[in-house]
Amino acid sequence: MSGIISPSILSADYTNLERDVKLVEAAGAEYLHIDVMDGQFVPAISYGPNWVKQLRPETNLVLDVHLMVQNPERFVDAFADAGSDIIGVHVEATPHIHRALQMIKQKGVKAEVVINPGTPVSAIESVLHMVDQVLVMTVNPGFGGQKFLPETLEKIEQLKTFKEEKELNFDIEIDGGVNDKTIAAAYEAGANVFVAGSYVYDKVDPAAKIKLLKALTKDAD
């Protein structure tokens, strides 16, 4: 069993998006990471729910939607109705994280809580029982191409320990600076879902890169 690779379309070629999505799907990626940015929670702006709606019939990949938006409750219904399989919300973006996650679950979509590099695991412990996935940002959110922050490995380890001690069932995803040099340490720490953007979509054989990432996160037989 190997880790789950979630290529980020933030780094894909927008003018050939269908081609780039089908390419990573054929290469063995399981998820497609869609970064939604509002220009407030993070400086950049990207993707509304119509992007998800248009992508949904074009791929069988799990649509892994990451809301980097202020007050994400405003957008949960629209992105769920558009065809999202997973919706992630930042604990830093709302004073009502429990309500936001509850809204996602009520739509029949998998719920994910997200923490920034400067946010401790303790900030989300009270909602871990209700999530399907936790996303640990391994760079500061908002821009692609940043370097992996090694200090975030400790948070992955803490989540793995908490999950085992409380007998919870959630995936641990990381996003930021994932490549063939950084993925093994994160996998060893306890992550099992890996967002890879610029590393996969830098125009040098994306399919081979996905296969390499999967090989580097493969359990020993």
N, CA, C and O of each residue as an XYZ file, in Angstrom:
884
protein
N       0.847     -1.188      0.000
C       0.000      0.000      0.000
C       0.891      1.250      0.000
O       1.812      1.358      0.809
N       0.617      2.177     -0.896
C       1.419      3.392     -0.968
C       0.563      4.596     -0.605
O      -0.661      4.502     -0.516
N       1.238      5.743     -0.393
C       0.527      6.963     -0.061
C      -0.354      7.437     -1.200
O      -0.167      7.052     -2.354
N      -1.318      8.279     -0.858
C      -2.240      8.849     -1.831
C      -1.656     10.167     -2.339
O      -1.294     11.037     -1.548
N      -1.566     10.309     -3.656
C      -1.021     11.518     -4.262
C      -2.170     12.386     -4.782
O      -3.057     11.914     -5.493
N      -2.129     13.662     -4.409
C      -3.182     14.609     -4.766
C      -2.564     15.789     -5.524
O      -2.264     16.815     -4.913
N      -2.370     15.663     -6.842
C      -1.786     16.760     -7.607
C      -2.636     18.026     -7.521
O      -3.863     17.964     -7.597
N      -1.983     19.159     -7.363
C      -2.692     20.428     -7.249
C      -2.795     21.111     -8.601
O      -1.785     21.364     -9.258
N      -4.026     21.410     -9.013
C      -4.193     22.061    -10.318
C      -3.751     23.515    -10.288
O      -3.742     24.181    -11.323
N      -3.386     24.015     -9.114
C      -2.851     25.376     -9.037
C      -1.605     25.511     -9.914
O      -1.292     26.595    -10.405
N      -0.899     24.393    -10.102
C       0.335     24.414    -10.897
C       0.143     23.827    -12.296
O       1.101     23.733    -13.064
N      -1.079     23.436    -12.628
C      -1.346     22.867    -13.954
C      -1.437     23.974    -15.001
O      -1.423     25.162    -14.678
N      -1.531     23.557    -16.257
C      -1.702     24.478    -17.382
C      -3.197     24.726    -17.557
O      -3.921     23.847    -18.024
N      -3.663     25.925    -17.181
C      -5.105     26.198    -17.217
C      -5.685     26.081    -18.623
O      -6.860     25.749    -18.782
N      -4.878     26.348    -19.635
C      -5.384     26.282    -21.005
C      -5.482     24.841    -21.507
O      -6.086     24.576    -22.546
N      -4.887     23.922    -20.764
C      -4.970     22.495    -21.105
C      -5.309     21.676    -19.856
O      -4.718     20.627    -19.600
N      -6.279     22.188    -19.087
C      -6.554     21.595    -17.781
C      -7.079     20.166    -17.893
O      -6.669     19.294    -17.126
N      -7.976     19.921    -18.836
C      -8.511     18.569    -18.983
C      -7.381     17.581    -19.294
O      -7.339     16.479    -18.746
N      -6.477     17.985    -20.173
C      -5.322     17.135    -20.502
C      -4.479     16.852    -19.266
O      -4.090     15.709    -19.021
N      -4.198     17.892    -18.488
C      -3.338     17.729    -17.314
C      -3.995     16.882    -16.232
O      -3.314     16.148    -15.516
N      -5.313     16.980    -16.111
C      -6.036     16.155    -15.131
C      -6.013     14.690    -15.552
O      -5.745     13.807    -14.738
N      -6.291     14.442    -16.806
C      -6.301     13.052    -17.295
C      -4.907     12.433    -17.229
O      -4.769     11.231    -17.002
N      -3.887     13.244    -17.425
C      -2.513     12.760    -17.366
C      -2.170     12.215    -15.978
O      -1.606     11.127    -15.858
N      -2.513     12.975    -14.924
C      -2.171     12.525    -13.572
C      -3.070     11.372    -13.139
O      -2.660     10.515    -12.355
N      -4.293     11.356    -13.652
C      -5.189     10.237    -13.336
C      -4.640      8.935    -13.921
O      -4.624      7.901    -13.253
N      -4.193      9.001    -15.172
C      -3.626      7.817    -15.824
C      -2.338      7.371    -15.145
O      -1.990      6.191    -15.193
N      -1.625      8.305    -14.509
C      -0.350      7.983    -13.863
C      -0.526      7.346    -12.483
O       0.449      6.903    -11.877
N      -1.757      7.300    -11.988
C      -1.989      6.651    -10.703
C      -2.342      7.553     -9.548
O      -2.484      7.082     -8.420
N      -2.490      8.868     -9.804
C      -2.958      9.758     -8.739
C      -4.380      9.371     -8.361
O      -5.162      8.947     -9.212
N      -4.709      9.517     -7.087
C      -6.051      9.171     -6.628
C      -6.924     10.394     -6.386
O      -8.140     10.338     -6.565
N      -6.305     11.503     -5.978
C      -7.030     12.722     -5.659
C      -6.616     13.835     -6.614
O      -5.572     13.765     -7.264
N      -7.453     14.856     -6.683
C      -7.109     16.089     -7.392
C      -7.337     17.232     -6.415
O      -8.456     17.430     -5.940
N      -6.279     17.991     -6.108
C      -6.350     19.042     -5.097
C      -6.720     20.359     -5.762
O      -6.080     20.795     -6.720
N      -7.776     20.987     -5.229
C      -8.285     22.228     -5.801
C      -8.201     23.315     -4.734
O      -8.967     23.303     -3.771
N      -7.279     24.247     -4.902
C      -7.057     25.328     -3.940
C      -7.975     26.501     -4.252
O      -7.870     27.126     -5.307
N      -8.871     26.787     -3.326
C      -9.820     27.887     -3.495
C      -9.341     29.053     -2.633
O      -9.236     28.924     -1.414
N      -9.051     30.192     -3.267
C      -8.479     31.343     -2.547
C      -9.308     32.593     -2.826
O      -9.721     32.843     -3.958
N      -9.544     33.381     -1.759
C     -10.484     34.499     -1.865
C      -9.850     35.880     -1.876
O     -10.561     36.883     -1.951
N      -8.513     35.953     -1.801
C      -7.870     37.263     -1.771
C      -7.958     37.944     -0.420
O      -7.513     39.083     -0.275
N      -8.527     37.268      0.580
C      -8.637     37.829      1.928
C      -7.891     36.958      2.939
O      -6.980     37.426      3.621
N      -8.285     35.700      3.026
C      -7.561     34.803      3.927
C      -6.126     34.604      3.449
O      -5.197     34.502      4.250
N      -5.967     34.551      2.132
C      -4.641     34.553      1.493
C      -4.672     35.618      0.401
O      -5.750     35.994     -0.058
N      -3.498     36.112     -0.026
C      -3.491     37.223     -0.993
C      -4.021     36.870     -2.379
O      -4.587     37.727     -3.058
N      -3.850     35.637     -2.802
C      -4.213     35.261     -4.172
C      -5.709     34.968     -4.289
O      -6.410     34.820     -3.289
N      -6.175     34.889     -5.528
C      -7.568     34.555     -5.840
C      -7.570     33.405     -6.842
O      -6.820     33.427     -7.818
N      -8.411     32.404     -6.604
C      -8.525     31.300     -7.565
C      -9.835     30.566     -7.411
O     -10.387     30.508     -6.312
N     -10.335     30.010     -8.480
C     -11.395     28.991     -8.544
C     -12.651     29.228     -7.723
O     -12.600     29.370     -6.502
N     -13.764     29.266     -8.411
C     -15.061     29.222     -7.756
C     -15.663     27.834     -7.907
O     -15.036     26.951     -8.493
N     -16.862     27.626     -7.391
C     -17.476     26.296     -7.467
C     -17.713     25.801     -8.887
O     -17.789     24.592     -9.110
N     -17.829     26.709     -9.848
C     -18.043     26.261    -11.230
C     -16.857     25.471    -11.777
O     -17.024     24.625    -12.656
N     -15.645     25.748    -11.254
C     -14.488     24.944    -11.665
C     -14.693     23.494    -11.246
O     -14.434     22.573    -12.020
N     -15.154     23.304    -10.035
C     -15.421     21.944     -9.548
C     -16.535     21.304    -10.373
O     -16.445     20.137    -10.754
N     -17.568     22.069    -10.640
C     -18.707     21.553    -11.420
C     -18.271     21.103    -12.807
O     -18.738     20.081    -13.308
N     -17.371     21.871    -13.433
C     -16.890     21.519    -14.774
C     -15.940     20.323    -14.749
O     -15.929     19.516    -15.678
N     -15.142     20.211    -13.682
C     -14.192     19.103    -13.585
C     -14.870     17.772    -13.242
O     -14.411     16.707    -13.654
N     -15.968     17.849    -12.481
C     -16.578     16.624    -11.959
C     -16.879     15.570    -13.027
O     -16.535     14.406    -12.822
N     -17.504     15.919    -14.156
C     -17.781     14.872    -15.155
C     -16.563     14.443    -15.974
O     -16.639     13.478    -16.735
N     -15.446     15.150    -15.825
C     -14.265     14.866    -16.639
C     -13.299     13.879    -15.995
O     -12.369     13.408    -16.649
N     -13.512     13.561    -14.712
C     -12.542     12.709    -14.017
C     -13.205     11.883    -12.934
O     -14.221     12.275    -12.361
N     -12.608     10.727    -12.663
C     -13.045      9.885    -11.548
C     -12.216     10.127    -10.292
O     -12.443      9.489     -9.265
N     -11.255     11.046    -10.370
C     -10.428     11.354     -9.207
C     -11.274     11.950     -8.080
O     -12.282     12.610     -8.329
N     -10.854     11.709     -6.856
C     -11.473     12.341     -5.696
C     -11.155     13.836     -5.749
O      -9.987     14.220     -5.803
N     -12.179     14.671     -5.733
C     -11.968     16.117     -5.784
C     -11.785     16.634     -4.358
O     -12.724     16.699     -3.566
N     -10.552     16.994     -4.071
C     -10.047     17.346     -2.741
C      -9.977     18.875     -2.677
O      -8.976     19.474     -3.070
N     -11.046     19.497     -2.182
C     -11.206     20.951     -2.273
C     -10.753     21.619     -0.977
O     -11.270     21.326      0.101
N      -9.792     22.507     -1.099
C      -9.154     23.180      0.034
C      -9.584     24.646      0.036
O      -9.113     25.438     -0.780
N     -10.490     25.005      0.966
C     -11.001     26.362      1.031
C     -10.065     27.249      1.851
O     -10.073     27.205      3.081
N      -9.272     28.041      1.166
C      -8.426     29.048      1.810
C      -9.172     30.372      1.734
O      -8.761     31.306      1.046
N     -10.295     30.422      2.473
C     -11.196     31.572      2.396
C     -11.632     31.978      3.798
O     -11.694     31.154      4.710
N     -11.931     33.255      3.950
C     -12.437     33.752      5.224
C     -13.894     33.339      5.382
O     -14.671     33.427      4.431
N     -14.266     32.896      6.559
C     -15.634     32.445      6.838
C     -16.102     31.407      5.804
O     -17.025     31.673      5.034
N     -15.477     30.246      5.789
C     -15.755     29.237      4.764
C     -17.189     28.724      4.767
O     -17.640     28.148      3.776
N     -17.909     28.924      5.863
C     -19.310     28.475      5.916
C     -20.120     29.047      4.755
O     -21.096     28.438      4.315
N     -19.716     30.215      4.262
C     -20.435     30.867      3.159
C     -20.404     30.051      1.866
O     -21.266     30.208      1.002
N     -19.399     29.176      1.745
C     -19.174     28.502      0.468
C     -19.371     26.985      0.505
O     -19.310     26.325     -0.532
N     -19.604     26.440      1.681
C     -19.689     24.978      1.811
C     -20.766     24.399      0.900
O     -20.495     23.460      0.152
N     -21.978     24.939      0.949
C     -23.071     24.369      0.155
C     -22.759     24.410     -1.338
O     -22.992     23.432     -2.049
N     -22.234     25.535     -1.813
C     -21.965     25.673     -3.253
C     -20.921     24.675     -3.729
O     -21.075     24.072     -4.792
N     -19.857     24.497     -2.947
C     -18.814     23.558     -3.371
C     -19.257     22.105     -3.201
O     -18.851     21.242     -3.980
N     -20.075     21.829     -2.205
C     -20.610     20.478     -2.048
C     -21.535     20.144     -3.214
O     -21.446     19.061     -3.792
N     -22.415     21.067     -3.555
C     -23.361     20.836     -4.653
C     -22.657     20.727     -6.004
O     -23.174     20.095     -6.926
N     -21.485     21.338     -6.122
C     -20.738     21.299     -7.388
C     -20.075     19.940     -7.630
O     -19.674     19.639     -8.754
N     -19.957     19.116     -6.577
C     -19.382     17.789     -6.761
C     -18.120     17.497     -5.993
O     -17.416     16.541     -6.319
N     -17.803     18.296     -4.973
C     -16.612     18.038     -4.155
C     -16.780     16.731     -3.378
O     -17.869     16.412     -2.902
N     -15.696     15.993     -3.263
C     -15.697     14.773     -2.448
C     -15.201     15.044     -1.033
O     -15.673     14.435     -0.073
N     -14.244     15.963     -0.912
C     -13.680     16.376      0.370
C     -13.668     17.900      0.378
O     -13.305     18.523     -0.620
N     -14.060     18.501      1.493
C     -13.942     19.949      1.629
C     -13.154     20.232      2.899
O     -13.513     19.782      3.987
N     -12.061     20.994      2.738
C     -11.209     21.356      3.862
C     -11.381     22.811      4.247
O     -11.414     23.693      3.389
N     -11.493     23.059      5.563
C     -11.639     24.429      6.062
C     -10.571     24.704      7.116
O     -10.243     23.834      7.922
N     -10.038     25.913      7.100
C      -8.995     26.314      8.041
C      -9.585     26.690      9.395
O     -10.570     27.424      9.476
N      -8.973     26.180     10.445
C      -9.399     26.566     11.789
C      -9.164     28.056     12.017
O      -9.872     28.678     12.809
N      -8.176     28.635     11.331
C      -7.855     30.061     11.502
C      -8.858     30.975     10.798
O      -8.880     32.179     11.049
N      -9.691     30.405      9.913
C     -10.543     31.228      9.043
C     -11.951     31.450      9.591
O     -12.724     32.221      9.020
N     -12.287     30.783     10.689
C     -13.639     30.907     11.223
C     -13.647     30.748     12.734
O     -12.891     29.939     13.272
N     -14.490     31.507     13.428
C     -14.651     31.285     14.866
C     -15.585     30.109     15.151
O     -15.814     29.747     16.305
N     -16.123     29.515     14.073
C     -17.115     28.444     14.221
C     -16.668     27.192     13.469
O     -17.384     26.699     12.597
N     -15.494     26.683     13.806
C     -14.951     25.536     13.076
C     -15.847     24.307     13.208
O     -16.009     23.557     12.245
N     -16.426     24.095     14.377
C     -17.319     22.945     14.570
C     -18.518     23.048     13.635
O     -18.895     22.072     12.987
N     -19.113     24.231     13.567
C     -20.271     24.433     12.683
C     -19.890     24.210     11.224
O     -20.633     23.571     10.479
N     -18.739     24.730     10.813
C     -18.306     24.584      9.417
C     -18.144     23.109      9.053
O     -18.581     22.677      7.986
N     -17.522     22.348      9.933
C     -17.333     20.921      9.672
C     -18.673     20.184      9.676
O     -18.902     19.276      8.877
N     -19.542     20.590     10.584
C     -20.873     19.999     10.664
C     -21.634     20.224      9.354
O     -22.305     19.320      8.858
N     -21.526     21.416      8.808
C     -22.199     21.742      7.539
C     -21.702     20.839      6.411
O     -22.491     20.373      5.589
N     -20.394     20.594      6.376
C     -19.816     19.736      5.338
C     -20.362     18.322      5.463
O     -20.770     17.722      4.468
N     -20.372     17.790      6.673
C     -20.857     16.430      6.911
C     -22.342     16.307      6.547
O     -22.772     15.291      6.000
N     -23.111     17.342      6.853
C     -24.541     17.305      6.562
C     -24.823     17.271      5.060
O     -25.896     16.840      4.639
N     -23.861     17.725      4.252
C     -24.002     17.671      2.794
C     -23.553     16.330      2.218
O     -23.591     16.129      1.004
N     -23.131     15.419      3.085
C     -22.687     14.115      2.614
C     -21.298     14.117      2.014
O     -20.944     13.221      1.248
N     -20.502     15.131      2.364
C     -19.140     15.284      1.851
C     -18.160     15.019      2.999
O     -18.467     15.309      4.155
N     -16.997     14.476      2.686
C     -15.983     14.255      3.714
C     -15.444     15.597      4.203
O     -15.196     16.510      3.415
N     -15.268     15.696      5.522
C     -14.848     16.958      6.135
C     -13.385     16.911      6.531
O     -12.891     15.921      7.070
N     -12.708     18.018      6.243
C     -11.284     18.133      6.565
C     -11.050     19.436      7.326
O     -11.594     20.481      6.968
N     -10.235     19.363      8.378
C      -9.810     20.570      9.075
C      -8.359     20.840      8.714
O      -7.557     19.912      8.605
N      -8.024     22.113      8.528
C      -6.699     22.516      8.042
C      -6.029     23.428      9.064
O      -6.675     24.293      9.655
N      -4.708     23.223      9.270
C      -3.947     24.122     10.143
C      -2.723     24.666      9.413
O      -2.041     23.952      8.678
N      -2.470     25.948      9.640
C      -1.300     26.624      9.082
C      -0.030     26.240      9.850
O      -0.116     25.670     10.938
N       1.137     26.544      9.296
C       2.395     26.203      9.980
C       2.510     26.775     11.387
O       3.137     26.163     12.251
N       1.915     27.939     11.630
C       2.021     28.565     12.941
C       0.942     28.173     13.931
O       0.897     28.695     15.045
N       0.068     27.252     13.531
C      -1.050     26.838     14.386
C      -0.756     25.483     15.019
O      -0.410     24.539     14.309
N      -0.886     25.366     16.356
C      -0.598     24.090     17.016
C      -1.716     23.076     16.828
O      -2.863     23.446     16.576
N      -1.383     21.814     16.949
C      -2.365     20.737     16.863
C      -3.445     20.894     17.932
O      -4.596     20.519     17.714
N      -3.079     21.440     19.067
C      -4.051     21.613     20.155
C      -5.258     22.449     19.735
O      -6.328     22.335     20.334
N      -5.096     23.288     18.710
C      -6.191     24.150     18.251
C      -7.324     23.359     17.603
O      -8.438     23.866     17.475
N      -7.044     22.108     17.190
C      -8.075     21.319     16.500
C      -8.432     20.017     17.218
O      -9.252     19.241     16.728
N      -7.820     19.782     18.372
C      -8.060     18.505     19.060
C      -9.535     18.266     19.342
O      -9.996     17.126     19.289
N     -10.275     19.316     19.639
C     -11.678     19.149     20.014
C     -12.589     18.780     18.846
O     -13.740     18.404     19.067
N     -12.098     18.878     17.604
C     -12.934     18.513     16.452
C     -12.391     17.310     15.676
O     -12.969     16.923     14.661
N     -11.305     16.724     16.135
C     -10.707     15.613     15.387
C     -11.618     14.395     15.314
O     -11.497     13.582     14.397
N     -12.515     14.266     16.261
C     -13.427     13.113     16.254
C     -14.430     13.180     15.107
O     -15.041     12.168     14.763
N     -14.609     14.363     14.510
C     -15.653     14.527     13.493
C     -15.100     14.684     12.083
O     -15.878     14.894     11.152
N     -13.783     14.591     11.890
C     -13.219     14.814     10.561
C     -12.779     13.506      9.893
O     -12.481     12.509     10.551
N     -12.752     13.556      8.584
C     -12.265     12.432      7.782
C     -10.805     12.626      7.400
O     -10.108     11.670      7.060
N     -10.353     13.867      7.461
C      -8.990     14.175      7.050
C      -8.511     15.445      7.761
O      -9.289     16.366      8.010
N      -7.216     15.472      8.083
C      -6.576     16.671      8.621
C      -5.496     17.082      7.636
O      -4.680     16.262      7.216
N      -5.497     18.357      7.272
C      -4.469     18.872      6.372
C      -3.506     19.749      7.163
O      -3.894     20.768      7.736
N      -2.256     19.334      7.181
C      -1.195     20.124      7.806
C      -0.488     20.908      6.701
O       0.133     20.322      5.815
N      -0.588     22.230      6.760
C       0.122     23.046      5.778
C       1.615     22.995      6.099
O       2.035     23.344      7.202
N       2.403     22.561      5.131
C       3.848     22.455      5.318
C       4.587     23.621      4.647
O       5.814     23.630      4.551
N       3.802     24.598      4.190
C       4.286     25.930      3.802
C       3.180     26.906      4.221
O       2.089     26.480      4.598
N       3.454     28.183      4.157
C       2.390     29.152      4.397
C       1.469     29.198      3.181
O       1.942     29.256      2.046
N       0.159     29.172      3.413
C      -0.777     29.020      2.297
C      -0.853     30.240      1.395
O      -0.612     31.369      1.821
N      -1.196     29.982      0.129
C      -1.466     31.075     -0.799
C      -0.652     31.078     -2.066
O      -1.064     31.670     -3.064
N       0.508     30.424     -2.051
C       1.378     30.441     -3.226
C       2.033     29.081     -3.427
O       2.383     28.411     -2.456
N       2.199     28.673     -4.672
C       2.902     27.446     -4.984
C       4.402     27.664     -5.026
O       4.879     28.799     -5.023
N       5.146     26.559     -5.066
C       6.589     26.630     -5.262
C       7.409     26.955     -4.032
O       8.597     27.249     -4.160
N       6.814     26.914     -2.826
C       7.565     27.219     -1.612
C       8.309     25.986     -1.098
O       8.008     24.858     -1.489
N       9.282     26.218     -0.217
C      10.067     25.116      0.347
C       9.374     24.516      1.565
O       8.794     25.228      2.386
N       9.445     23.224      1.661
C       8.879     22.459      2.772
C       9.461     22.938      4.104
O      10.670     23.139      4.226
N       8.582     23.118      5.104
C       9.022     23.549      6.434
C       9.197     22.319      7.322
O       8.201     21.730      7.744
N      10.441     21.913      7.619
C      10.663     20.661      8.361
C      10.081     20.666      9.768
O       9.810     19.601     10.323
N       9.882     21.855     10.362
C       9.334     21.900     11.716
C       7.887     21.413     11.772
O       7.368     21.138     12.854
N       7.232     21.307     10.610
C       5.852     20.822     10.594
C       5.768     19.306     10.799
O       4.686     18.781     11.063
N       6.881     18.609     10.680
C       6.879     17.155     10.874
C       6.415     16.782     12.279
O       5.762     15.757     12.474
N       6.753     17.611     13.246
C       6.358     17.326     14.636
C       4.834     17.308     14.775
O       4.284     16.517     15.541
N       4.163     18.179     14.035
C       2.701     18.217     14.109
C       2.084     16.958     13.498
O       1.076     16.449     13.987
N       2.694     16.473     12.440
C       2.221     15.223     11.833
C       2.350     14.082     12.834
O       1.439     13.267     12.981
N       3.480     14.031     13.516
C       3.696     12.994     14.532
C       2.680     13.110     15.670
O       2.165     12.102     16.154
N       2.394     14.341     16.091
C       1.416     14.555     17.164
C       0.033     14.069     16.741
O      -0.682     13.447     17.527
N      -0.334     14.354     15.505
C      -1.627     13.908     14.999
C      -1.712     12.386     14.926
O      -2.733     11.793     15.274
N      -0.641     11.772     14.477
C      -0.611     10.311     14.408
C      -0.785      9.704     15.799
O      -1.542      8.749     15.972
N      -0.082     10.260     16.793
C      -0.179      9.762     18.163
C      -1.581      9.959     18.718
O      -2.145      9.050     19.328
N      -2.145     11.144     18.509
C      -3.495     11.440     18.998
C      -4.512     10.482     18.364
O      -5.408      9.971     19.036
N      -4.356     10.258     17.081
C      -5.250      9.363     16.340
C      -5.210      7.949     16.912
O      -6.250      7.313     17.083
N      -4.019      7.466     17.202
C      -3.864      6.112     17.741
C      -4.393      6.012     19.169
O      -5.074      5.050     19.522
N      -4.075      7.011     19.984
C      -4.497      6.977     21.393
C      -6.012      7.071     21.534
O      -6.599      6.418     22.398
N      -6.646      7.880     20.690
C      -8.098      8.068     20.768
C      -8.866      7.109     19.860
O     -10.096      7.118     19.826
N      -8.114      6.277     19.120
C      -8.713      5.309     18.187
C      -9.631      6.013     17.179
O     -10.771      5.603     16.956
N      -9.107      7.066     16.588
C      -9.845      7.823     15.580
C      -9.437      7.362     14.181
O      -8.431      6.676     14.002
N     -10.233      7.753     13.210
C      -9.985      7.308     11.844
C     -10.014      8.501     10.894
O     -11.055      8.817     10.317
N      -8.876      9.158     10.736
C      -8.774     10.251      9.766
C      -7.435     10.150      9.036
O      -6.433      9.698      9.589
N      -7.454     10.585      7.776
C      -6.218     10.654      7.008
C      -5.456     11.912      7.400
O      -6.046     12.902      7.832
N      -4.141     11.861      7.243
C      -3.295     13.029      7.496
C      -2.677     13.451      6.162
O      -1.880     12.723      5.569
N      -3.057     14.620      5.716
C      -2.606     15.151      4.429
C      -1.615     16.281      4.672
O      -1.733     17.011      5.657
N      -0.648     16.428      3.787
C       0.248     17.587      3.845
C       0.206     18.322      2.510
O      -0.043     17.733      1.459
N       0.456     19.624      2.585
C       0.387     20.459      1.394
C       1.488     21.507      1.476
O       1.495     22.349      2.374
N       2.427     21.443      0.520
C       3.467     22.458      0.430
C       4.868     21.886      0.397
O       5.302     21.237      1.349
N       5.572     22.120     -0.683
C       6.963     21.693     -0.793
C       7.156     20.195     -0.911
O       8.234     19.683     -0.612
N       6.123     19.485     -1.344
C       6.233     18.025     -1.471
C       6.988     17.674     -2.747
O       6.616     18.091     -3.844
N       8.046     16.908     -2.582
C       8.807     16.421     -3.728
C       9.509     15.119     -3.335
O       9.266     14.575     -2.259
N      10.377     14.631     -4.214
C      11.040     13.352     -3.944
C      12.044     13.438     -2.799
O      12.511     12.407     -2.315
N      12.384     14.648     -2.358
C      13.336     14.805     -1.251
C      12.621     14.942      0.104
O      13.202     14.620      1.140
N      11.391     15.407      0.104
C      10.694     15.703      1.363
C       9.606     14.702      1.726
O       9.210     14.628      2.889
N       9.120     13.940      0.775
C       7.941     13.116      1.024
C       8.201     11.971      2.007
O       7.323     11.628      2.798
N       9.377     11.389      1.965
C       9.659     10.224      2.811
C       9.582     10.563      4.295
O       9.029      9.791      5.078
N      10.134     11.717      4.692
C      10.108     12.110      6.105
C       8.682     12.354      6.578
O       8.332     11.999      7.703
N       7.865     12.953      5.733
C       6.476     13.202      6.099
C       5.690     11.901      6.211
O       4.843     11.743      7.090
N       5.983     10.987      5.316
C       5.331      9.672      5.360
C       5.741      8.920      6.626
O       4.908      8.296      7.283
N       6.992      8.983      6.952
C       7.506      8.328      8.162
C       6.867      8.930      9.409
O       6.619      8.216     10.380
N       6.600     10.232      9.395
C       5.993     10.910     10.540
C       4.530     10.546     10.728
O       3.989     10.669     11.827
N       3.875     10.087      9.629
C       2.491      9.660      9.759
C       1.538     10.164      8.693
O       0.362      9.802      8.703
N       2.017     10.994      7.769
C       1.151     11.476      6.688
C       0.904     10.358      5.672
O       1.771      9.518      5.433
N      -0.285     10.364      5.084
C      -0.583      9.352      4.055
C      -1.234      9.929      2.803
O      -1.485      9.196      1.847
N      -1.513     11.241      2.796
C      -2.027     11.914      1.606
C      -1.117     13.115      1.331
O      -0.807     13.894      2.233
N      -0.695     13.249      0.069
C       0.349     14.232     -0.255
C      -0.071     15.101     -1.440
O      -0.267     14.612     -2.552
N      -0.204     16.392     -1.174
C      -0.495     17.345     -2.239
C       0.820     17.722     -2.911
O       1.777     18.120     -2.246
N       0.857     17.594     -4.216
C       2.072     17.935     -4.965
C       1.662     18.781     -6.161
O       0.909     18.332     -7.025
N       2.162     20.003     -6.203
C       1.790     20.911     -7.278
C       2.909     21.163     -8.250
O       2.976     20.530     -9.304
N       3.794     22.084     -7.908
C       4.855     22.472     -8.831
C       5.791     21.313     -9.148
O       6.315     21.236    -10.259
N       6.010     20.410     -8.195
C       6.893     19.271     -8.461
C       6.327     18.379     -9.568
O       7.065     17.913    -10.435
N       5.020     18.148     -9.531
C       4.392     17.287    -10.546
C       4.244     18.016    -11.872
O       4.543     17.458    -12.928
N       3.781     19.264    -11.821
C       3.395     19.965    -13.042
C       4.464     20.934    -13.557
O       4.134     22.015    -14.046
N       5.736     20.556    -13.450
C       6.777     21.464    -13.964
C       7.177     21.121    -15.397
O       8.229     21.539    -15.881
N       6.312     20.346    -16.066
C       6.470     20.012    -17.486
C       7.545     18.962    -17.769
O       7.845     18.686    -18.931
N       8.133     18.370    -16.711
C       9.120     17.308    -16.925
C       8.523     15.986    -16.464
O       8.739     15.569    -15.326
N       7.782     15.332    -17.330
C       7.215     14.004    -17.109
C       6.436     13.890    -15.797
O       6.881     13.200    -14.879
N       5.287     14.551    -15.693
C       4.475     14.463    -14.486
C       4.121     13.029    -14.087
O       4.082     12.706    -12.899
N       3.866     12.175    -15.072
C       3.484     10.794    -14.769
C       4.591     10.064    -14.023
O       4.324      9.337    -13.066
N       5.826     10.255    -14.454
C       6.957      9.595    -13.793
C       7.119     10.110    -12.363
O       7.485      9.355    -11.462
N       6.849     11.380    -12.164
C       6.995     11.957    -10.823
C       5.951     11.403     -9.859
O       6.259     11.143     -8.695
N       4.742     11.225    -10.325
C       3.706     10.638     -9.476
C       4.085      9.215     -9.094
O       3.938      8.821     -7.937
N       4.566      8.449    -10.050
C       4.971      7.066     -9.767
C       6.128      7.027     -8.766
O       6.184      6.139     -7.916
N       7.045      7.982     -8.867
C       8.160      8.035     -7.926
C       7.659      8.376     -6.521
O       8.086      7.757     -5.547
N       6.762      9.350     -6.411
C       6.219      9.716     -5.100
C       5.495      8.527     -4.459
O       5.601      8.292     -3.255
N       4.774      7.802     -5.272
C       4.057      6.638     -4.728
C       5.048      5.563     -4.268
O       4.832      4.906     -3.249
N       6.122      5.394     -5.017
C       7.135      4.409     -4.636
C       7.814      4.791     -3.333
O       8.164      3.920     -2.537
N       8.002      6.080     -3.108
C       8.672      6.555     -1.895
C       7.783      6.487     -0.655
O       8.252      6.666      0.469
N       6.493      6.225     -0.877
C       5.550      6.104      0.253
C       4.906      4.722      0.273
O       3.772      4.554      0.723
N       5.621      3.778     -0.201
C       5.092      2.409     -0.259
C       5.530      1.627      0.966
O       6.710      1.618      1.315
N       4.581      0.971      1.618
C       4.906      0.147      2.772
C       5.756     -1.038      2.357
O       5.563     -1.603      1.280
N       6.699     -1.414      3.213
C       7.519     -2.601      2.943
C       6.645     -3.841      3.023
O       5.772     -3.937      3.885
N       6.875     -4.774      2.137
C       6.112     -6.028      2.136
C       6.561     -6.935      3.271
O       6.032     -8.035      3.429
